[in-house]
Amino acid sequence: AVDDADVIAAHHEGGQVCVQVFFYRNGRNYGNRAYYPVHTKDTSRAEILAAFLAQFYAERVPAPLLLLAEPAEEQALVAEALGVRAGRKVQLLLPQRGDRRQLVEIALTNARQALARRLADTASQEALLEQLGERFDLPSTPARIEVYDNSHIQGTAPIGAMVVAGPDGFNKNAYRKFNIKSEGAAGDDFAMMREVMSRRFGRALKENPDRDDEHWPDLVLIDGGQGQLEAARQVMTELGLEDIAMVGIAKGPDRDAGRERFFLHGKAPFSLEPRDPVLYFLQRLRDEAHRFAIGTHRTRRAADMTRSEE
């Protein structure tokens, strides 16, 4: 085991770098942090690491042992400079096996995952939309995505929620909520979905029968599996709108994020790679719809309670 050490590992991808630093003191892990050093294109990995170490330890005292995943430029000089700053010897090692190597591997995995999340967040939204179009075989890159989610607690105060996203991120002005009115729909998720879709698209057809304004979605995402998707599709077919692409997104086994399954009409359900930026993007869309649905539901329930007390 390691008594006092800082474990440092970097992952490079998509022109960006994530450096993870884990702090071990008295044999205990005192947490870790991710850093994203800015660098020029032609800087080598070893140079990036050396510059990071110089900057990082300008404000803090290094542990007596630094475990690195890869060599730093002028490593002996860096060790000497850090030793002068700390007033004692500082060793820089590149462990190849054993407990120390295991710690470096953990830091590397963390760096890789953190950078994947960051790339998903910063990848231009348009690139993500393009990849999304490819993954789902859409005829073109979607410019407006509508995500639908329903919320109720044992059938009380049921609401449907719609959030909208496009090349500029979430379009909060376009969000809509639907208080479920149909008799008996309250506890029935499929009936709720049918009502929401009928109201949203029935009204859209009435207001814009030529479908030539920008308020029509290129992709409809349904929070739910095959059953929810079919309930929504039924309505779209009745309205003559079956050309609008629809995808159901269902939680994975054990409601596990990362194991989501996707449902498209006429195709076998499938999953995306756990580190696919498109998957992170779709999770964000679904989570936003969920957040909006629950917030709206709470507001409605509070209003219903107030009314029933009057």
C-alpha positions as CSV (number, residue, x, y, z in Angstrom):
1,A,0.0,0.0,0.0
2,V,1.0,3.6,-0.4
3,D,1.4,5.9,2.6
4,D,1.9,9.5,1.2
5,A,1.6,9.9,-2.5
6,D,0.0,11.9,-5.3
7,V,-1.1,9.8,-8.2
8,I,-1.2,11.6,-11.5
9,A,-2.6,10.3,-14.9
10,A,-3.5,12.1,-18.1
11,H,-5.9,11.1,-20.9
12,H,-5.6,12.8,-24.3
13,E,-8.5,12.7,-26.8
14,G,-10.2,15.0,-29.3
15,G,-7.5,17.7,-28.9
16,Q,-8.1,17.9,-25.1
17,V,-6.4,16.6,-22.0
18,C,-7.8,15.6,-18.6
19,V,-5.3,15.2,-15.8
20,Q,-6.6,13.3,-12.7
21,V,-4.8,13.7,-9.4
22,F,-5.5,11.4,-6.5
23,F,-4.2,12.3,-3.0
24,Y,-3.1,9.5,-0.6
25,R,-2.1,10.4,2.9
26,N,-1.3,7.9,5.7
27,G,-2.4,5.2,3.4
28,R,-5.9,6.7,2.9
29,N,-7.4,8.1,-0.3
30,Y,-8.3,11.8,0.3
31,G,-10.2,12.2,-2.9
32,N,-9.3,13.3,-6.4
33,R,-9.7,16.2,-8.8
34,A,-9.8,16.6,-12.6
35,Y,-7.9,19.3,-14.4
36,Y,-8.0,20.3,-18.0
37,P,-4.7,22.1,-18.9
38,V,-4.8,24.3,-21.9
39,H,-2.0,23.5,-24.4
40,T,-1.0,24.2,-28.0
41,K,-1.5,21.5,-30.7
42,D,2.1,20.6,-31.1
43,T,3.0,20.3,-27.4
44,S,4.1,16.7,-26.6
45,R,2.4,14.7,-23.9
46,A,5.6,14.8,-21.8
47,E,5.8,18.6,-22.0
48,I,2.1,19.0,-21.1
49,L,2.7,16.9,-18.0
50,A,5.8,18.7,-16.9
51,A,4.1,22.1,-17.4
52,F,1.1,20.8,-15.4
53,L,3.3,19.6,-12.5
54,A,5.1,23.0,-12.3
55,Q,1.9,24.9,-12.2
56,F,0.0,22.5,-9.9
57,Y,2.7,22.5,-7.3
58,A,3.3,26.2,-7.5
59,E,0.5,26.6,-4.9
60,R,0.7,23.3,-2.9
61,V,3.3,21.1,-1.3
62,P,3.9,17.9,-3.2
63,A,3.8,14.5,-1.5
64,P,7.2,12.8,-1.1
65,L,6.1,10.4,-3.8
66,L,4.5,11.2,-7.1
67,L,3.2,8.2,-9.1
68,L,2.9,9.0,-12.8
69,A,1.2,7.1,-15.6
70,E,3.6,8.3,-18.2
71,P,7.0,10.2,-18.2
72,A,7.2,14.0,-17.8
73,E,9.7,16.0,-19.8
74,E,13.0,16.6,-17.9
75,Q,11.6,14.4,-15.1
76,A,14.8,14.6,-13.0
77,L,14.8,18.4,-13.2
78,V,11.1,18.5,-12.3
79,A,11.7,16.2,-9.2
80,E,14.6,18.5,-8.1
81,A,12.6,21.7,-8.4
82,L,9.7,20.2,-6.5
83,G,12.1,18.9,-3.8
84,V,13.5,22.5,-3.4
85,R,10.0,23.8,-3.0
86,A,9.0,21.1,-0.5
87,G,12.3,21.4,1.4
88,R,12.7,17.6,1.2
89,K,13.2,14.9,-1.4
90,V,10.4,14.4,-3.9
91,Q,10.4,11.2,-6.0
92,L,8.7,10.8,-9.4
93,L,8.0,7.2,-10.3
94,L,6.3,5.3,-13.1
95,P,5.1,2.1,-11.5
96,Q,4.8,-0.9,-13.9
97,R,3.2,-3.4,-11.5
98,G,1.7,-4.1,-8.1
99,D,-0.4,-1.9,-5.9
100,R,1.2,1.3,-7.2
101,R,0.4,0.4,-10.8
102,Q,-3.2,-0.3,-9.8
103,L,-3.5,3.2,-8.3
104,V,-2.2,4.7,-11.6
105,E,-4.7,2.6,-13.6
106,I,-7.6,3.9,-11.4
107,A,-6.5,7.4,-12.1
108,L,-6.2,6.7,-15.8
109,T,-9.8,5.3,-15.9
110,N,-11.1,8.3,-14.1
111,A,-9.3,10.7,-16.5
112,R,-10.7,8.8,-19.5
113,Q,-14.3,8.9,-18.2
114,A,-14.1,12.6,-17.1
115,L,-12.8,13.6,-20.5
116,A,-15.6,11.6,-22.3
117,R,-18.2,13.5,-20.2
118,R,-16.5,16.8,-20.9
119,L,-16.3,16.1,-24.7
120,A,-20.0,15.2,-24.7
121,D,-20.8,18.5,-23.0
122,T,-18.5,20.6,-25.2
123,A,-18.8,18.8,-28.5
124,S,-20.6,21.3,-30.6
125,Q,-24.3,20.5,-30.2
126,E,-24.4,20.4,-34.0
127,A,-21.9,17.6,-34.2
128,L,-23.9,15.7,-31.6
129,L,-27.1,16.2,-33.5
130,E,-25.4,15.0,-36.6
131,Q,-24.1,11.8,-34.9
132,L,-27.6,11.3,-33.4
133,G,-29.1,11.5,-36.9
134,E,-26.6,8.8,-38.1
135,R,-27.1,6.5,-35.1
136,F,-30.9,6.5,-35.7
137,D,-30.8,6.5,-39.5
138,L,-32.8,9.8,-39.7
139,P,-33.2,11.3,-43.2
140,S,-31.4,14.5,-42.0
141,T,-29.8,16.0,-38.9
142,P,-32.5,16.9,-36.5
143,A,-32.9,20.7,-35.8
144,R,-35.7,20.3,-33.3
145,I,-36.1,17.4,-30.8
146,E,-39.1,17.1,-28.6
147,V,-38.9,14.9,-25.5
148,Y,-42.0,13.7,-23.7
149,D,-42.4,12.4,-20.2
150,N,-45.4,11.9,-17.9
151,S,-45.6,12.2,-14.2
152,H,-48.1,11.2,-11.6
153,I,-48.1,9.6,-8.1
154,Q,-50.6,6.8,-7.9
155,G,-52.7,8.5,-10.5
156,T,-53.0,11.9,-8.7
157,A,-52.4,15.2,-10.5
158,P,-51.2,13.6,-13.7
159,I,-49.3,15.8,-16.1
160,G,-47.5,15.3,-19.4
161,A,-44.3,17.4,-20.1
162,M,-42.5,18.3,-23.3
163,V,-39.0,19.8,-23.5
164,V,-37.4,21.0,-26.7
165,A,-33.7,20.9,-27.7
166,G,-31.8,22.0,-30.9
167,P,-28.5,23.3,-32.1
168,D,-28.5,26.0,-29.4
169,G,-29.2,23.6,-26.5
170,F,-32.5,23.5,-24.6
171,N,-35.2,25.9,-25.8
172,K,-37.0,26.6,-22.5
173,N,-39.5,29.0,-24.0
174,A,-40.9,26.2,-26.1
175,Y,-41.4,23.8,-23.1
176,R,-45.0,22.8,-22.6
177,K,-47.0,21.0,-19.9
178,F,-50.3,19.2,-20.3
179,N,-52.7,18.6,-17.4
180,I,-54.2,15.2,-18.2
181,K,-57.9,15.5,-18.5
182,S,-59.2,12.2,-20.0
183,E,-61.3,10.1,-17.7
184,G,-59.4,7.1,-16.4
185,A,-56.1,8.2,-18.0
186,A,-54.5,9.3,-14.7
187,G,-52.9,5.9,-13.7
188,D,-52.6,4.6,-17.2
189,D,-49.2,5.7,-18.8
190,F,-50.3,4.7,-22.3
191,A,-53.6,6.6,-22.1
192,M,-51.6,9.7,-20.8
193,M,-49.2,9.4,-23.6
194,R,-52.0,9.2,-26.2
195,E,-53.7,12.3,-24.8
196,V,-50.5,14.3,-24.7
197,M,-49.6,13.4,-28.3
198,S,-53.2,14.0,-29.6
199,R,-53.3,17.5,-28.0
200,R,-49.9,18.5,-29.1
201,F,-50.1,17.4,-32.7
202,G,-53.8,17.8,-33.2
203,R,-53.4,21.5,-32.3
204,A,-50.3,21.9,-34.4
205,L,-52.1,20.5,-37.5
206,K,-55.0,22.9,-36.9
207,E,-52.7,25.9,-36.6
208,N,-50.3,24.9,-39.4
209,P,-51.8,22.3,-41.7
210,D,-49.0,22.8,-44.3
211,R,-46.4,22.0,-41.6
212,D,-44.1,24.7,-42.9
213,D,-43.2,26.5,-39.7
214,E,-40.3,25.7,-37.4
215,H,-42.4,24.4,-34.5
216,W,-42.5,20.9,-36.0
217,P,-40.1,18.4,-34.6
218,D,-37.6,16.3,-36.7
219,L,-37.4,13.8,-33.9
220,V,-39.7,12.8,-31.0
221,L,-38.1,11.1,-28.0
222,I,-40.5,9.2,-25.7
223,D,-39.4,8.4,-22.2
224,G,-40.4,4.7,-22.1
225,G,-40.1,1.4,-24.0
226,Q,-42.0,-0.4,-26.7
227,G,-45.5,0.1,-25.2
228,Q,-45.1,3.9,-24.8
229,L,-43.7,4.3,-28.3
230,E,-46.5,2.3,-29.8
231,A,-49.1,4.4,-27.9
232,A,-47.6,7.6,-29.3
233,R,-47.2,6.1,-32.8
234,Q,-50.9,5.1,-32.9
235,V,-51.9,8.8,-32.5
236,M,-49.4,10.0,-35.1
237,T,-50.7,7.4,-37.6
238,E,-54.3,8.6,-37.0
239,L,-53.2,12.2,-37.6
240,G,-51.3,11.2,-40.7
241,L,-47.9,12.2,-39.2
242,E,-46.2,8.9,-39.3
243,D,-43.2,10.4,-41.2
244,I,-42.0,12.2,-38.0
245,A,-39.2,10.0,-36.5
246,M,-39.9,8.6,-33.0
247,V,-37.6,6.9,-30.6
248,G,-38.4,5.3,-27.2
249,I,-35.7,5.5,-24.6
250,A,-36.0,3.0,-21.7
251,K,-33.9,2.7,-18.6
252,G,-31.6,-0.3,-18.7
253,P,-31.8,-3.3,-16.3
254,D,-31.7,-2.2,-12.7
255,R,-32.6,1.3,-14.1
256,D,-29.0,1.6,-14.9
257,A,-27.7,4.8,-16.6
258,G,-25.6,3.7,-19.5
259,R,-27.6,0.6,-20.3
260,E,-30.5,2.4,-21.8
261,R,-32.4,0.6,-24.6
262,F,-33.7,2.4,-27.7
263,F,-36.9,1.4,-29.5
264,L,-37.6,2.4,-33.1
265,H,-40.6,1.1,-35.0
266,G,-39.8,-1.9,-37.2
267,K,-36.3,-2.4,-35.7
268,A,-35.0,-4.6,-32.9
269,P,-34.3,-2.6,-29.7
270,F,-30.6,-1.7,-29.3
271,S,-28.2,0.0,-26.9
272,L,-25.4,2.5,-27.6
273,E,-21.7,2.1,-26.5
274,P,-21.5,3.1,-22.8
275,R,-19.0,5.9,-23.7
276,D,-20.7,7.2,-26.8
277,P,-21.2,11.0,-26.5
278,V,-24.6,10.5,-28.2
279,L,-25.7,8.4,-25.3
280,Y,-24.6,11.1,-22.7
281,F,-26.6,13.6,-24.9
282,L,-29.7,11.5,-24.9
283,Q,-29.4,10.9,-21.2
284,R,-29.3,14.7,-20.7
285,L,-32.4,15.2,-22.8
286,R,-34.3,12.5,-20.9
287,D,-33.2,13.8,-17.5
288,E,-34.2,17.4,-18.4
289,A,-37.7,16.1,-19.5
290,H,-37.9,14.2,-16.2
291,R,-36.8,17.2,-14.2
292,F,-39.4,19.4,-15.9
293,A,-42.2,16.8,-15.5
294,I,-41.6,16.3,-11.8
295,G,-41.3,20.1,-11.1
296,T,-44.6,20.7,-13.0
297,H,-46.3,17.8,-11.3
298,R,-45.3,19.1,-7.8
299,T,-46.7,22.5,-8.7
300,R,-50.0,21.0,-9.9
301,R,-50.3,18.8,-6.8
302,A,-49.7,21.8,-4.5
303,A,-52.4,23.7,-6.4
304,D,-54.8,20.8,-6.1
305,M,-54.2,20.5,-2.4
306,T,-54.7,24.2,-1.9
307,R,-58.0,24.0,-3.8
308,S,-59.2,21.0,-1.8
309,E,-58.6,22.9,1.4
310,E,-60.6,25.9,0.4
